[in-house]
Amino acid sequence: MTEFQPMSPSERQIMRVLWANPNSTSGYIIEQLQRSFSWSDSTIKTLIIRLTKKGYIQIDNRKNHSTTLRRFLRKHNLTKRPMCF
């Protein structure tokens, strides 16, 4: 199994949206998170890019010219590893 870098609490919020709504667009994630947090669009996009670089999600730009995000890990697989914050 690939060793993943630890996820920050903010990055985990992105993953929670993806776990609940697989194959979400970046716009959908931004909309959902801004309901609960006062994060700017660019902050959320930065978190998405970090998760992509860490290997947790994949970006697919082919769907209707929007960015679709796919999670690589199921929630139960992620929680088996110790989380370091």
C-alpha positions as a Markdown table, in Angstrom:
| # | Residue | x | y | z |
|---|---|---|---|---|
| 1 | Met | 0.0 | 0.0 | 0.0 |
| 2 | Thr | 1.2 | 3.5 | -0.8 |
| 3 | Glu | 2.2 | 5.6 | 2.1 |
| 4 | Phe | 0.3 | 8.9 | 2.2 |
| 5 | Gln | 1.4 | 12.1 | 3.8 |
| 6 | Pro | -0.7 | 13.2 | 6.8 |
| 7 | Met | -3.8 | 15.2 | 6.1 |
| 8 | Ser | -4.5 | 18.6 | 7.9 |
| 9 | Pro | -7.8 | 19.2 | 9.6 |
| 10 | Ser | -8.7 | 21.6 | 6.8 |
| 11 | Glu | -7.8 | 19.0 | 4.1 |
| 12 | Arg | -10.0 | 16.5 | 6.0 |
| 13 | Gln | -13.0 | 18.9 | 5.5 |
| 14 | Ile | -12.5 | 18.7 | 1.7 |
| 15 | Met | -12.4 | 14.9 | 2.0 |
| 16 | Arg | -15.6 | 14.8 | 4.1 |
| 17 | Val | -17.4 | 16.5 | 1.2 |
| 18 | Leu | -15.9 | 14.0 | -1.3 |
| 19 | Trp | -16.8 | 11.0 | 0.9 |
| 20 | Ala | -20.4 | 12.2 | 1.1 |
| 21 | Asn | -20.5 | 13.3 | -2.6 |
| 22 | Pro | -18.1 | 11.2 | -4.8 |
| 23 | Asn | -17.0 | 12.8 | -8.1 |
| 24 | Ser | -17.9 | 16.4 | -6.9 |
| 25 | Thr | -16.9 | 19.4 | -8.8 |
| 26 | Ser | -14.6 | 22.0 | -7.2 |
| 27 | Gly | -17.4 | 24.5 | -7.4 |
| 28 | Tyr | -19.7 | 22.1 | -5.4 |
| 29 | Ile | -17.0 | 21.6 | -2.8 |
| 30 | Ile | -16.5 | 25.4 | -2.5 |
| 31 | Glu | -20.2 | 25.9 | -2.1 |
| 32 | Gln | -20.5 | 23.3 | 0.6 |
| 33 | Leu | -17.6 | 24.4 | 2.6 |
| 34 | Gln | -18.4 | 28.1 | 2.5 |
| 35 | Arg | -21.7 | 27.3 | 4.2 |
| 36 | Ser | -19.7 | 26.3 | 7.3 |
| 37 | Phe | -16.4 | 28.1 | 7.1 |
| 38 | Ser | -15.4 | 31.6 | 6.1 |
| 39 | Trp | -12.8 | 30.3 | 3.6 |
| 40 | Ser | -12.2 | 32.0 | 0.3 |
| 41 | Asp | -12.4 | 30.2 | -3.1 |
| 42 | Ser | -8.7 | 30.4 | -3.4 |
| 43 | Thr | -8.1 | 28.8 | 0.0 |
| 44 | Ile | -10.3 | 25.9 | -0.8 |
| 45 | Lys | -8.6 | 25.5 | -4.2 |
| 46 | Thr | -5.2 | 25.5 | -2.5 |
| 47 | Leu | -6.4 | 22.7 | -0.2 |
| 48 | Ile | -7.7 | 20.7 | -3.2 |
| 49 | Ile | -4.3 | 21.1 | -4.9 |
| 50 | Arg | -2.5 | 19.9 | -1.7 |
| 51 | Leu | -4.7 | 16.8 | -1.5 |
| 52 | Thr | -3.9 | 16.1 | -5.2 |
| 53 | Lys | -0.2 | 16.4 | -4.6 |
| 54 | Lys | -0.4 | 14.1 | -1.6 |
| 55 | Gly | -2.3 | 11.6 | -3.7 |
| 56 | Tyr | -5.6 | 11.6 | -1.9 |
| 57 | Ile | -7.7 | 12.9 | -4.8 |
| 58 | Gln | -7.5 | 13.1 | -8.6 |
| 59 | Ile | -8.6 | 16.0 | -10.8 |
| 60 | Asp | -10.5 | 15.2 | -14.0 |
| 61 | Asn | -11.0 | 18.3 | -16.2 |
| 62 | Arg | -12.8 | 16.5 | -18.9 |
| 63 | Lys | -16.4 | 16.6 | -17.5 |
| 64 | Asn | -18.3 | 19.6 | -19.0 |
| 65 | His | -15.3 | 21.9 | -18.7 |
| 66 | Ser | -15.5 | 21.8 | -14.9 |
| 67 | Thr | -13.1 | 20.2 | -12.5 |
| 68 | Thr | -14.4 | 16.9 | -11.1 |
| 69 | Leu | -12.6 | 15.5 | -8.1 |
| 70 | Arg | -12.3 | 11.8 | -7.3 |
| 71 | Arg | -11.3 | 10.5 | -4.0 |
| 72 | Phe | -8.8 | 7.7 | -4.0 |
| 73 | Leu | -9.4 | 6.4 | -0.5 |
| 74 | Arg | -12.5 | 5.1 | 1.1 |
| 75 | Lys | -13.1 | 6.6 | 4.5 |
| 76 | His | -12.6 | 3.3 | 6.4 |
| 77 | Asn | -9.2 | 2.8 | 4.7 |
| 78 | Leu | -8.0 | 6.2 | 5.7 |
| 79 | Thr | -8.9 | 5.8 | 9.3 |
| 80 | Lys | -6.9 | 2.6 | 9.6 |
| 81 | Arg | -3.7 | 4.7 | 9.5 |
| 82 | Pro | -2.6 | 6.8 | 12.4 |
| 83 | Met | -3.4 | 10.5 | 11.7 |
| 84 | Cys | -0.8 | 13.1 | 12.6 |
| 85 | Phe | -1.8 | 16.7 | 12.9 |
